[in-house]
Amino acid sequence: MGRADNLPKLSPSQRVLRARIGAYALHAKYDPVVTTAKARRTFMDGFYQRVDPDGVLAPQERERRATALRRAHFARMAYLSALARARPAERPEPISESEFGQERSEPQSIAETT
């Protein structure tokens, strides 16, 4: 019989509160920067892979592009969140990832845009 078998059945909101208590206790005991370092590194690795799948860019350029792509990711999430909160009559069509320029790993040259 596992430990989970002895726990009472909790509602989703009760599980959220229990998880929040655990997170606060963890962060009271340990530095959150240390406990989340692996997750943050793994998250950034996805952006590094998207901007430089072949690993040919200089480290500074790779970092610059990955940071820009991460910012675009969060800006897009904020945009979609605002759309979701808007009243249906005021809600425009969402912009696709390609319209945000996230599908291209190489920047467009001026000749391509004119």
Backbone as ProteinMPNN parsed JSONL, in Angstrom:
{"seq_chain_A": "MGRADNLPKLSPSQRVLRARIGAYALHAKYDPVVTTAKARRTFMDGFYQRVDPDGVLAPQERERRATALRRAHFARMAYLSALARARPAERPEPISESEFGQERSEPQSIAETT", "coords_chain_A": {"N_chain_A": [[0.846, -1.172, 0.0], [0.733, 2.101, -0.996], [1.919, 5.4, -0.147], [0.209, 7.399, -1.146], [-2.232, 6.156, -1.096], [-3.166, 6.439, 1.466], [-3.859, 9.066, 1.75], [-6.338, 11.631, 2.063], [-9.093, 12.166, -0.2], [-8.869, 14.928, -2.209], [-10.206, 18.066, -3.279], [-9.734, 19.883, -6.381], [-9.088, 22.605, -5.706], [-8.292, 22.309, -3.061], [-6.036, 20.711, -3.417], [-4.386, 22.523, -4.738], [-3.963, 24.401, -2.678], [-2.621, 22.771, -0.827], [-0.308, 22.152, -2.293], [0.76, 24.722, -2.544], [1.384, 25.3, 0.128], [3.41, 23.403, 0.502], [5.306, 24.356, -1.348], [5.927, 26.885, -0.266], [7.059, 26.055, 2.157], [9.284, 24.631, 1.202], [10.738, 26.704, -0.054], [11.265, 28.245, 2.136], [13.123, 26.772, 3.406], [15.191, 26.244, 1.555], [17.198, 27.911, -0.935], [15.406, 29.425, -3.481], [16.493, 30.014, -5.982], [18.469, 28.137, -6.301], [17.001, 25.726, -6.116], [15.411, 25.838, -8.363], [17.114, 25.972, -10.5], [17.856, 23.901, -12.35], [15.449, 23.503, -13.746], [15.072, 26.043, -14.928], [17.335, 26.131, -16.552], [16.853, 23.968, -18.292], [14.51, 24.891, -19.512], [15.499, 27.16, -20.909], [17.252, 25.811, -22.609], [15.595, 24.775, -24.579], [14.994, 27.059, -26.087], [17.558, 27.729, -26.969], [18.023, 25.539, -28.622], [16.084, 25.948, -30.58], [16.915, 28.357, -31.802], [19.452, 27.785, -32.676], [19.867, 25.112, -33.984], [21.89, 23.551, -35.117], [24.136, 24.21, -33.734], [26.007, 26.189, -34.541], [26.324, 28.901, -34.152], [28.025, 31.708, -32.647], [28.694, 31.795, -29.121], [27.77, 34.185, -27.77], [26.012, 35.313, -29.658], [24.18, 33.267, -29.93], [23.106, 33.224, -27.343], [21.975, 35.812, -27.284], [20.005, 35.61, -29.298], [18.425, 33.508, -28.286], [17.497, 34.634, -25.916], [15.995, 36.754, -26.963], [14.04, 35.271, -28.316], [12.85, 33.985, -26.135], [11.746, 36.198, -24.846], [9.916, 36.975, -26.815], [8.265, 34.749, -26.715], [7.1, 34.985, -24.119], [5.854, 37.456, -24.433], [4.005, 36.824, -26.398], [2.444, 34.988, -24.964], [1.365, 36.741, -23.053], [-0.12, 38.377, -24.732], [-2.002, 36.527, -25.771], [-3.254, 35.856, -23.386], [-4.446, 38.295, -22.74], [-6.229, 38.436, -24.867], [-7.897, 36.298, -24.229], [-9.119, 37.248, -21.944], [-10.58, 39.368, -22.88], [-13.74, 40.813, -23.76], [-16.058, 38.875, -25.655], [-17.132, 40.229, -27.963], [-15.258, 42.17, -28.425], [-13.002, 40.832, -29.007], [-10.27, 40.217, -31.0], [-9.081, 38.2, -33.784], [-6.722, 35.672, -32.91], [-3.147, 36.022, -33.256], [-1.028, 34.082, -35.237], [1.817, 31.903, -34.527], [3.632, 32.093, -36.625], [3.186, 34.647, -37.579], [4.303, 36.09, -35.583], [6.885, 35.679, -36.093], [8.256, 33.484, -35.136], [8.783, 31.084, -36.336], [10.917, 31.237, -38.054], [14.379, 30.748, -38.061], [16.472, 32.208, -38.955], [17.195, 35.641, -39.47], [15.212, 37.892, -41.467], [16.355, 39.319, -44.463], [16.792, 42.687, -45.641], [16.226, 42.795, -48.338], [14.421, 40.678, -48.645], [12.129, 41.635, -47.482], [11.2, 43.719, -49.003]], "CA_chain_A": [[0.0, 0.0, 0.0], [1.559, 3.288, -1.137], [1.619, 6.575, 0.675], [-0.928, 8.113, -1.725], [-3.468, 5.453, -0.749], [-3.606, 6.868, 2.796], [-4.237, 10.471, 1.719], [-7.758, 11.866, 1.776], [-9.41, 12.689, -1.536], [-8.935, 16.388, -2.149], [-10.725, 18.769, -4.449], [-8.656, 20.613, -7.064], [-8.664, 23.798, -4.963], [-7.555, 21.841, -1.884], [-4.712, 20.265, -3.872], [-3.611, 23.74, -5.0], [-3.541, 24.941, -1.395], [-1.616, 21.865, -0.251], [0.926, 22.349, -3.065], [1.278, 26.04, -2.2], [2.009, 25.153, 1.445], [4.666, 22.683, 0.283], [6.257, 25.241, -2.029], [6.39, 27.884, 0.702], [7.945, 25.379, 3.102], [10.527, 24.342, 0.482], [11.477, 27.946, -0.27], [11.72, 28.727, 3.441], [14.26, 25.939, 3.812], [16.243, 26.282, 0.541], [17.217, 29.058, -1.841], [14.646, 29.079, -4.69], [17.355, 30.109, -7.165], [19.155, 26.844, -6.396], [16.05, 24.636, -6.345], [14.803, 25.931, -9.699], [18.175, 26.164, -11.499], [17.778, 22.886, -13.41], [14.251, 23.769, -14.551], [15.327, 27.23, -15.743], [18.334, 25.762, -17.568], [16.161, 23.119, -19.261], [13.602, 25.767, -20.24], [16.312, 27.939, -21.851], [17.822, 24.902, -23.605], [14.645, 24.697, -25.691], [15.167, 28.247, -26.93], [18.863, 27.586, -27.63], [17.86, 24.55, -29.682], [15.284, 26.53, -31.656], [17.628, 29.403, -32.535], [20.727, 27.277, -33.202], [19.759, 23.653, -33.928], [23.131, 22.892, -35.537], [25.207, 24.627, -32.85], [27.04, 26.875, -35.32], [26.432, 30.311, -33.777], [28.917, 32.088, -31.556], [27.932, 31.746, -27.859], [27.076, 35.44, -27.473], [24.897, 35.466, -30.596], [23.199, 32.247, -29.556], [22.457, 33.724, -26.12], [21.162, 36.971, -27.659], [18.821, 35.15, -30.033], [17.578, 32.713, -27.389], [16.852, 35.582, -25.011], [14.968, 37.446, -27.741], [12.953, 34.319, -28.563], [12.157, 33.803, -24.857], [10.922, 37.397, -24.651], [8.793, 36.869, -27.763], [7.382, 33.703, -26.181], [6.314, 35.527, -23.021], [5.001, 38.513, -24.969], [2.893, 36.15, -27.072], [1.573, 34.46, -23.91], [0.637, 37.881, -22.485], [-1.094, 38.778, -25.752], [-3.083, 35.535, -25.796], [-3.967, 35.997, -22.124], [-5.304, 39.479, -22.876], [-7.328, 38.058, -25.764], [-8.818, 35.414, -23.508], [-9.857, 38.048, -20.962], [-11.398, 40.375, -23.565], [-15.126, 40.434, -24.029], [-16.121, 38.238, -26.972], [-17.388, 41.176, -29.056], [-14.053, 42.976, -28.628], [-11.874, 39.913, -29.156], [-9.8, 40.006, -32.376], [-8.531, 36.879, -34.059], [-5.353, 35.559, -32.41], [-2.056, 36.023, -34.221], [-0.328, 32.799, -35.215], [3.25, 31.971, -34.229], [4.385, 32.53, -37.801], [3.06, 36.09, -37.677], [5.219, 36.636, -34.59], [8.241, 35.446, -36.58], [8.913, 32.467, -34.335], [9.105, 29.893, -37.113], [12.171, 31.458, -38.777], [15.538, 30.816, -37.191], [17.372, 33.205, -39.536], [16.489, 36.901, -39.686], [14.954, 38.273, -42.854], [17.185, 40.415, -44.956], [15.989, 43.803, -46.123], [15.786, 42.459, -49.692], [13.265, 39.787, -48.567], [10.948, 42.348, -46.995], [10.747, 44.751, -49.944]], "C_chain_A": [[0.889, 1.232, 0.0], [1.085, 4.431, -0.262], [0.389, 7.32, 0.167], [-2.255, 7.445, -1.371], [-4.035, 5.922, 0.59], [-4.081, 8.315, 2.82], [-5.727, 10.628, 1.44], [-7.932, 12.384, 0.352], [-9.612, 14.193, -1.416], [-9.531, 16.951, -3.426], [-9.559, 19.465, -5.142], [-8.169, 21.837, -6.29], [-7.904, 23.415, -3.691], [-6.152, 21.361, -2.265], [-3.813, 21.463, -4.159], [-3.093, 24.323, -3.69], [-2.465, 24.071, -0.75], [-0.282, 22.025, -0.981], [1.564, 23.693, -2.726], [1.983, 26.002, -0.837], [3.363, 24.46, 1.301], [5.715, 23.556, -0.381], [6.794, 26.299, -1.079], [7.365, 27.262, 1.692], [9.293, 25.074, 2.453], [11.371, 25.602, 0.335], [11.92, 28.59, 1.04], [12.99, 27.988, 3.87], [15.452, 26.073, 2.858], [16.111, 27.535, -0.311], [16.468, 28.687, -3.122], [15.481, 29.167, -5.968], [18.054, 28.766, -7.382], [18.165, 25.733, -6.755], [15.423, 24.672, -7.729], [15.835, 26.044, -10.82], [18.064, 25.169, -12.654], [16.574, 23.143, -14.327], [14.461, 24.978, -15.459], [16.315, 26.925, -16.861], [17.673, 24.922, -18.67], [15.211, 23.95, -20.125], [14.375, 26.563, -21.292], [16.913, 27.056, -22.935], [16.903, 24.748, -24.812], [14.777, 25.878, -26.639], [16.508, 28.19, -27.658], [18.742, 26.63, -28.817], [17.09, 25.132, -30.866], [16.051, 27.57, -32.459], [18.912, 28.9, -33.18], [20.733, 25.747, -33.169], [21.052, 22.926, -34.297], [24.321, 23.297, -34.681], [26.336, 25.371, -33.546], [27.229, 28.343, -34.925], [27.466, 30.511, -32.679], [28.089, 32.126, -30.261], [27.165, 33.033, -27.544], [25.872, 35.648, -28.389], [23.784, 34.473, -30.277], [22.411, 32.693, -28.326], [21.526, 34.885, -26.448], [19.875, 36.538, -28.338], [17.872, 34.358, -29.143], [16.83, 33.618, -26.416], [15.741, 36.341, -25.727], [13.772, 36.527, -28.005], [12.159, 34.05, -27.289], [11.253, 35.0, -24.59], [9.714, 37.391, -25.575], [7.777, 35.849, -27.269], [6.486, 34.272, -25.077], [5.411, 36.67, -23.47], [3.782, 37.908, -25.663], [1.918, 35.569, -26.045], [0.746, 35.578, -23.274], [-0.454, 38.353, -23.442], [-2.287, 37.813, -25.768], [-3.906, 35.577, -24.509], [-4.92, 37.19, -22.178], [-6.483, 39.191, -23.797], [-8.362, 37.218, -25.037], [-9.664, 36.184, -22.503], [-10.788, 39.071, -21.608], [-12.819, 39.865, -23.734], [-15.221, 39.87, -25.442], [-16.336, 39.204, -28.131], [-16.146, 41.995, -29.393], [-12.831, 42.126, -28.954], [-11.472, 39.756, -30.623], [-9.325, 38.565, -32.554], [-7.11, 36.802, -33.518], [-4.336, 35.54, -33.544], [-1.318, 34.698, -34.102], [1.146, 33.001, -34.892], [4.04, 32.477, -35.423], [4.298, 34.041, -37.98], [3.935, 36.8, -36.644], [6.666, 36.422, -35.016], [8.976, 34.357, -35.837], [9.296, 31.233, -35.138], [10.436, 30.021, -37.841], [13.31, 31.506, -37.785], [16.542, 31.847, -37.686], [16.593, 34.503, -39.76], [16.283, 37.175, -41.178], [15.925, 39.373, -43.248], [16.265, 41.514, -45.467], [15.445, 43.499, -47.515], [14.55, 41.571, -49.662], [12.003, 40.522, -48.185], [10.431, 43.385, -47.976], [10.254, 44.144, -51.231]], "O_chain_A": [[1.715, 1.397, 0.898], [-0.017, 4.409, 0.285], [-0.396, 7.824, 0.969], [-3.293, 8.107, -1.35], [-5.238, 5.819, 0.827], [-4.654, 8.752, 3.819], [-6.309, 9.856, 0.678], [-7.015, 12.971, -0.222], [-10.425, 14.664, -0.62], [-9.378, 16.384, -4.508], [-8.495, 19.619, -4.543], [-6.965, 22.083, -6.222], [-6.977, 24.118, -3.288], [-5.195, 21.578, -1.522], [-2.618, 21.43, -3.861], [-1.924, 24.696, -3.593], [-1.501, 24.591, -0.188], [0.769, 22.031, -0.341], [2.788, 23.788, -2.632], [3.047, 26.598, -0.667], [4.348, 24.882, 1.907], [6.889, 23.503, -0.015], [7.992, 26.583, -1.085], [8.382, 27.868, 2.03], [10.335, 25.24, 3.087], [12.578, 25.575, 0.571], [12.852, 29.394, 1.051], [13.819, 28.525, 4.605], [16.6, 26.021, 3.298], [15.041, 28.139, -0.391], [16.851, 27.728, -3.792], [15.198, 28.462, -6.936], [18.208, 28.317, -8.518], [18.458, 24.893, -7.606], [14.951, 23.646, -8.22], [15.459, 26.196, -11.982], [18.167, 25.56, -13.817], [16.682, 23.011, -15.546], [14.075, 24.949, -16.628], [16.155, 27.402, -17.984], [17.917, 25.154, -19.854], [15.12, 23.733, -21.334], [13.951, 26.634, -22.445], [17.07, 27.502, -24.072], [17.376, 24.605, -25.939], [14.682, 25.716, -27.856], [16.593, 28.559, -28.829], [19.293, 26.885, -29.888], [17.407, 24.841, -32.019], [15.866, 27.666, -33.672], [19.412, 29.512, -34.123], [21.505, 25.145, -32.422], [21.284, 21.807, -33.84], [25.419, 22.777, -34.88], [27.5, 25.206, -33.183], [28.211, 28.963, -35.334], [27.744, 29.608, -31.889], [26.904, 32.456, -30.303], [26.02, 32.969, -27.094], [24.824, 36.111, -27.938], [22.6, 34.802, -30.348], [21.188, 32.553, -28.282], [20.404, 34.938, -25.943], [18.792, 37.023, -28.009], [16.654, 34.517, -29.233], [15.656, 33.386, -26.128], [14.666, 36.549, -25.163], [12.623, 36.962, -27.926], [10.938, 33.901, -27.34], [10.115, 34.831, -24.154], [8.613, 37.758, -25.166], [6.57, 36.059, -27.39], [5.271, 34.073, -25.089], [4.313, 36.832, -22.938], [2.668, 38.415, -25.534], [0.704, 35.646, -26.232], [-0.436, 35.39, -22.987], [-1.564, 38.685, -23.025], [-3.441, 38.242, -25.778], [-5.117, 35.359, -24.538], [-6.059, 37.106, -21.719], [-7.601, 39.641, -23.544], [-9.565, 37.411, -25.214], [-10.807, 35.809, -22.24], [-11.692, 39.585, -20.949], [-13.067, 38.664, -23.836], [-14.527, 40.347, -26.339], [-15.757, 39.002, -29.198], [-15.999, 42.464, -30.522], [-11.741, 42.66, -29.156], [-12.246, 39.219, -31.415], [-9.188, 37.817, -31.585], [-6.356, 37.766, -33.647], [-4.634, 35.097, -34.653], [-1.016, 34.245, -32.998], [1.664, 34.115, -34.969], [5.014, 33.212, -35.256], [5.239, 34.656, -38.482], [4.268, 37.973, -36.81], [7.581, 36.931, -34.369], [10.204, 34.299, -35.893], [10.071, 30.408, -34.653], [11.029, 29.008, -38.212], [13.236, 32.215, -36.782], [17.379, 32.313, -36.913], [15.444, 34.461, -40.198], [17.069, 36.748, -42.024], [16.262, 40.244, -42.446], [15.079, 41.276, -45.696], [14.327, 43.898, -47.842], [13.703, 41.678, -50.548], [10.907, 40.079, -48.528], [9.321, 43.888, -47.801], [9.836, 44.868, -52.134]]}, "name": "protein", "num_of_chains": 1, "seq": "MGRADNLPKLSPSQRVLRARIGAYALHAKYDPVVTTAKARRTFMDGFYQRVDPDGVLAPQERERRATALRRAHFARMAYLSALARARPAERPEPISESEFGQERSEPQSIAETT"}
